[in-house]
Amino acid sequence: MICLSQHAEGTVVALLVQPRASRNAVVGLQGDELKVALTSPPVDGAANKACIQFFAKLFRIPKSAVSIVAGETSRHKRILLEGVTAAEAVAVLEPLV
């Protein structure tokens, strides 16, 4: 089960980020976190920018509607998807897991 929580502004998703991967993709579940592979290295916030861009494209929302609320310098992150309900997030993420 994907770890989602409803927030006043949208939905928060718990992630485990794997930087320097061969491609950007949702890999599956790791415990209660969604495991995401990103090609960017974890240097100067490049992986964070790639994570924001990846989820903005995946959910078809502007990059400004995706923000990292916890784990800025960690592989374990929590991102806020503004304007996305938990049901919409499950509908997009469930087929990828």
N, C-alpha and C positions, 0 to 999 in steps of 0.2 A: 504494500500500500504506500502510495506516495505521500510524503509528509507535507500537507498543505494546511494553512490556517487562514481563516478569514480575517481581514484587517479592515479598518474603517475606509481606507482608500482603495482596497483591492484584495489581492491574495498574496500570501507569503509562501515561498517554496524553499524547502531545505535542500541544499546541493552539496555534492562532493565533486570538486573540480579536479580533473586530471590534465594539467598543462603539458605542452609539448607533445601532443598526440599527433597521429598521422592525419586526422580529419576532425572537423567539428561535428559532434553528434551526441545524442543521448545514448548512453551505453546500457543503462538499466538501473536497477536498484542496488544500493549498498546499505544494508541495514534499513533505516527509515529515511534515507536520503536518496535523492535522484542523482545518479552518477553521470557527469557530463564531461566529455573529452573535448579539449580545445587545442588548436594548433599553436597558439601564442605561448611564449615563455612567461614565467611568473616574474618578469622584470619590469620595473617602472610602471606598474599597473596595466601592462599590455593584456594579461589574461583577464583582468576585470573588465576592460573595455571590450574584449572579444566575447566575454560572457554576456554582457549587456546587449551587444549587437546580435548575438545568436538568439537570445530569447525575444528580442524585439522582432526579429524576422520570423521566428517560429510562431509567435502569437499575433503577428501582423499589427503591432502597435508601435508608436514612435519610441525611439531610444530614450527620450526624456521620460517615458512612462515606466521604465525599468530602472530600479535602483537597488544597490546592495545595502541592506540594512544591518547586516552583521557579517563578520569574517572578511573584512577588506584585505587583510594580509594572511589569511588562512585558506587552506583547501576546502574547509567546511564553511559554507556561506549560506546566507538566507537572503533571498532577493524578493523585492516587492514588485508585483505586476499591477500597476495602477489601472483601475477600470475593468479588471478581469475578475469574474466571480470564480469561486472554487469549482463549481460545476463546469464552467468553460475550461478551466485549467485541466481538470481531469479528462475532459473530452479531447483536448489536444495532446496531453502527455501519455494517457493510457495506451494508445496504439503503438507508441514508441518504446515502451518498456518491455 
